[in-house]
Amino acid sequence: MSSPSSDSSRIFWGCVYYDVHQEYSFFRWADIDSEPFVAELGKLGRKVELLKLKASVANRRLNLAIVIGIVGWMLCFIIWFIINGSCLCSGRFLSN
């Protein structure tokens, strides 16, 4: 919430880029006593919580995918080393 000017006591909701006057032009007076404002604020609060939950789930899924990818590549390397490792140790790999 902000005040549109330093001499006004009325508070409004606005985009963080409101003072820049670019394409972001959200503006609404914050009449806290009005019933629609309280209902809308509650709805937006629930939406924020839902988005935070979705972001948290997506972050966990991304971390799991990274771990599975790293473990998969490590297993591929271990299997390759088991198959070809005896050649490396005996020097037969270099002579091929």
C-alpha positions in Angstrom: 0.0 0.0 0.0 1.2 3.5 -0.8 0.0 7.0 -0.6 -0.5 8.8 -4.0 1.1 11.9 -2.7 2.8 13.1 0.4 -0.1 15.4 1.4 -2.9 12.9 0.9 -3.9 10.5 3.7 -5.8 8.2 1.4 -4.0 4.9 0.8 -4.1 3.0 -2.5 -2.9 -0.4 -3.9 -0.7 -0.1 -7.0 1.9 -1.9 -9.0 5.5 -1.6 -7.9 6.2 0.1 -11.2 3.3 2.6 -10.8 5.7 5.6 -10.3 7.7 4.7 -13.4 4.5 5.1 -15.6 5.4 2.3 -17.9 2.9 -0.3 -19.1 2.2 -1.4 -15.5 -0.8 0.6 -14.5 -2.6 -1.3 -11.7 -4.2 1.2 -9.3 -7.0 0.8 -6.7 -8.0 2.9 -3.7 -7.6 0.8 -0.5 -10.9 1.4 1.2 -10.2 -1.1 3.9 -13.7 -0.7 5.4 -15.5 -1.9 2.2 -16.7 -5.6 2.2 -15.5 -6.4 -1.4 -12.0 -5.2 -0.6 -11.8 -7.6 2.4 -13.2 -10.5 0.3 -10.8 -9.8 -2.5 -7.8 -9.5 -0.1 -8.7 -12.9 1.4 -9.0 -14.4 -2.1 -5.7 -13.0 -3.1 -4.1 -14.3 0.1 -5.3 -17.8 -0.6 -4.1 -17.6 -4.2 -0.6 -16.5 -3.0 -0.5 -19.5 -0.5 -1.6 -21.9 -3.3 1.1 -20.5 -5.6 3.8 -20.8 -2.9 2.7 -24.5 -2.4 2.9 -25.2 -6.2 6.3 -23.5 -6.4 7.5 -25.6 -3.4 6.3 -28.8 -5.1 7.9 -27.9 -8.4 11.2 -27.1 -6.6 11.1 -30.6 -4.9 10.4 -32.3 -8.3 13.2 -30.4 -9.9 15.7 -31.4 -7.2 14.5 -35.0 -7.5 15.0 -35.0 -11.2 18.5 -33.5 -10.8 19.4 -36.3 -8.2 18.0 -39.0 -10.5 20.0 -37.6 -13.4 23.3 -37.5 -11.5 22.8 -41.0 -10.1 21.9 -42.3 -13.6 25.1 -40.9 -15.1 27.1 -42.3 -12.2 25.6 -45.7 -12.7 26.3 -45.5 -16.5 30.0 -44.6 -15.7 30.3 -47.5 -13.2 28.8 -50.0 -15.6 31.1 -48.8 -18.4 34.1 -49.0 -16.1 33.1 -52.5 -15.0 32.8 -53.6 -18.6 35.9 -51.8 -19.9 37.9 -51.3 -16.7 39.8 -54.6 -16.9 41.0 -53.5 -20.4 42.3 -50.2 -18.9 44.2 -52.0 -16.1 45.8 -54.6 -18.2 46.8 -52.2 -21.0 44.8 -54.1 -23.7 42.7 -51.0 -24.2 45.6 -49.0 -25.5 46.7 -51.7 -27.9 43.4 -51.9 -29.8 
